[in-house]
Amino acid sequence: MEKLTDIKQKALKAIQIRRDILIMLEKAGSGHTGGSLSIVEILVALYYGNMNINPKKSNWRERDKFILSKGHGCPALYAVLADIGFFPKEELRTLRKLGSRLQGHPQLGLPGIEISSGSLGQGLSVSIGFALADRMDGTLSKVYCLMGDGETNEGQVWEAAMTAAHYKLDSLCGIIDFNKLQIDGFCCEVMDLGEYKKKWETFGWYTVEVDGHDLNELDKAIKETKKIKGKPQMIIAHTVKGKGVSFIENKAGWHGVAPKPEELEKALKELDIAEKQLAG
């Protein structure tokens, strides 16, 4: 599996992943564009250097586990899993097709997928189950759970937050895709999250805030959480919904809309320019 240590390589990989996301969504004609583009750097930081996984042995007992609680962002996860060898990249073109393993939300049966997710608010509870099972088995695996900010309106998230702190689950690391938008609009207008970092700290979590598109900050935070003992950890990653494509960025209307052919062409041109500028 490809591991990337150079920040420029990781940034170029993020552009490639965004390109794959947009192409598969346009091909499918439906799906969630904004929230898939916002989590790209988070996934690159995790999968290309910080997770202990083996695409050839997807059920390896000692593996680290990743739970995409905001399951509608799965095009980003599919693009990464295919790129590192969990399944053929050609399969990305089957997104949302009848009989495809790549459905609109992750489902068991696809290598690299730990749970069928997308019923918002449930992923953190399931992650606690994985972390407790690993503790009982004596394995040293890390469990990562990626949630949306709007998703944390769900009460089950905060029950899980208390539970993880109660059991001192230091093998559990949550990550919030804090892009400030949900399907109905800006989070602060739908349900204000208030002093978000303080909330998680009050619930007993070790909490850090980062720029969710800064690969250096993400890498540092992920490595930092691995050193914490006796507490679950939360990384609040400030992101931009639709990141990387100017006419999609920060638009609630792109929550569950796929690009049309002409929009795909325009978006890919923007990514090509960004790639050339980065490559120098």
N, C-alpha and C positions, 0 to 999 in steps of 0.2 A: 504494500500500500504506500502511496506517495505521501511523504511527510515534508512539509514546507517549513523552513526556518527563516528564509529571507522575506522581509515585509513586502517587498516589491512583488515577489512571486505570489504571495497571498492576495495582494490587491488585484493582480492580474487574474488570479483564480476566481475572485469574487465577480469580476466582469464576465468571465466565461459562464459562471453559474447563473448570473442574471440573464445572459443571452439564452441559455437553455430553458430557463423558466418562461420567458416570453414566447419562445418558439412553441413550447409544448402547450401553453395556454391558448395561443392563437389557433393551433391545430385542433384543440379540444372544443373551442368555441364557447367555453365557460370556465369558471374557476375564480380563484381569489388572487388577484394580481398585487394589490397594495401591500398586504400583510405577508406575502411571500418575498417580495423584494426587500422589505425592511429587516428581515432576519438573516440575510446572506452572510454578512461578516461574522455574526454570532456562530453560525454553522461552520464557516471556514476556520475560525479560531479553535473550535472544538475538534472537528474531524481531521484537520490536517496538522496535528501535532500534540493535542492535549488529551485525547481519549485513547484508552487502551483497548483496541478492537482489532479484529481480524476478519476481513471480508470473506475469506475462505472457510472460516469457522464461525458463522454468524451466531450460533448458539453456544459458543465457548463459555463455560461456567464462570471463568474469571473476568469476563469482559466488562467494561464500563457500559452503562445503559443510558440511552437517550430517549426521553418521553416528550413527544411533541403534543403538549396539551391543547395548544391552539391548532388543532388538526387541519384547519382550512389552509394553513400555510404549507401544506405538504408538497406543492411543486418544488419549493426550495430544497426540502429534505430529499425528495426523489432525485433531483439533479445532483446533489452531493453524493448520495449513496451509489448512484450509477457511475459517477466519475471515479470513485475510489474502488469500484469493482464488486459491489454487492449483487448487481445484476447488469445485463447488457444495456448500453446507452441507447440502443435502437428502441428499447422498450419505452423510453420517455414519450415517444410519439403515440403511445396508446393511452395516454392520460384520459381518464373518464369514459373510455370506450367500454361497451358491453363485453364482459368476460376478461377485461384487463385486470392485472394485479395492482395497477396504479389507479385507484379510485379517487374521488374528490376529497376523501379524508382517509388517513392511513388505516390499513386493515391488516390483521395477522395473515401470514402466508407469504408476504414479501420479505425477503432477507433484509435484515437491518431494522425491521419494524418490531417494537417490543409489545405494543398494545394497539388495538383498534381505538382511535381517539377522535375527538372532535366534539363530543358532548361537553361543552365548556364548563370548567370548574372541577372536573374529575381527575385530571392528570396528576395533580400534586398528591392526591390521596393514593393513587396507584403507585406513584413513585415512593411513597412512604412504605407501601407493602413490599416493593422490591428491596428497599434499604433494610427493612427489618428482616426479610428473608436472607439477605446476604450476611447480616450480622449473625443470624442463627446458624448459617452454613459455615461461618468462619472465613468468608471470602473478603477480600480487600477492595472490591469493586466500588467505583464511584457512580452515583446515579444523578443524571442531569435532567431537569424538567423545565422546558421552555413554555412560558405562558404569555398570553396577551394582557395588556394593561386593562382593557375593558372586561376581560374574562374575570379579573379579580373583583368584579362586582358580585360574583357568586359567593354566597355564604359558606359553601363547602370548602372554598379555598382557605378561609380563615379558621375553620375547624381543623383542617389539615395543618395549617401553620402552627396552631397550638399543639397538635399531636406530635409533629416533628420535633418541636422544641422540648416537649415533655420527655420524649425518648432520647434526647440528645443525639440526634441522627447526624453526626458529622460527615457521613458518607453521602449526604444528600445536598445537592446544590441546585437551587432554583435560579432561573433567569427570566427576567421580565422584558418582553419586547415593548418598551415604553414609547410607542409612537404617537401617543396622545389622541388617537382616533379609534372609533369603533363604528359599527355599521350605521348607527343613527346620528353620528356626528362626533364632535369633540368630546372627549371623556369628561372634561371639566364641566360641560353643560348637561351631559346625560346623567352622570353620577360622579361628582367631584371626589377625586381620590385623596385630596388633602395632603397632609405631610406624609408622603408615601414612604420615604426611607425610615422615618421615625416609627411608622406603623409596624414595619417588619422588625425593627429593633425592639420595639415594645413587646412584640410577640415572641421574642427570644432568639431572633436570628442574627447572625453576623452579616452585616449588610454593607455593600459598596455600590457606588454609582459610577458609571462610566459612559463615555461616548460609544454608543453601540455600533458605530461605523469606523471606529479607530481600532485597528487590529492590534496595535501595541498595547493600548489600554485594556482591551479584552483579554489578551494573552496574559498580561500581568495579573488581572483580577482572577482569572481561572487558576493560575498557579498559586495565587495567594490563598484561595479558598481551600486548596488541597492541604494547607498547613494548619487549618483551624481544627481544634479538638473540642468536643463536647457540645457543639452547636451546629445546627444546619446553617447553610449559607445562602444568601440571596444577592444576585448581581442585577441591579436595576440598570438596564442598557437603554440609554436615551437614543431613539432612532427616528427616522423619517419614513412614514408610510409611503411606499412607492419609490424608495431611494434608487437613484441612478438614472431615472427617466424624468426629465423636467416637467412634462405635461401630466405625469401621474403623481408626482410627489405632493404629499400633504393634502390629498383630495379624498374625502370620505366616499365620494361616488365611485372610486376605483376599488372599493372593498371586495366586491364580489362580481367584478366585470372583467372579461378577457379582452385583450386587444384585438381589433379588427385588422385585416391584412395591411391596410395603409398605415395604421397606427403601429403595427409591428415593424414595418419598414422604417418608419421615422424613429422609433425607439432604438432599433439596431444601429442606425447611423450614429445616434448619440453615443452608444456604447463603443462603437468603432473609434470614434474621435477620442473618447476617454482612454481607450486602450493604447492608441498611438501616442497620446500625450504622456501616459505613464511609462510606456516602453522607451520613450525618449528617442 
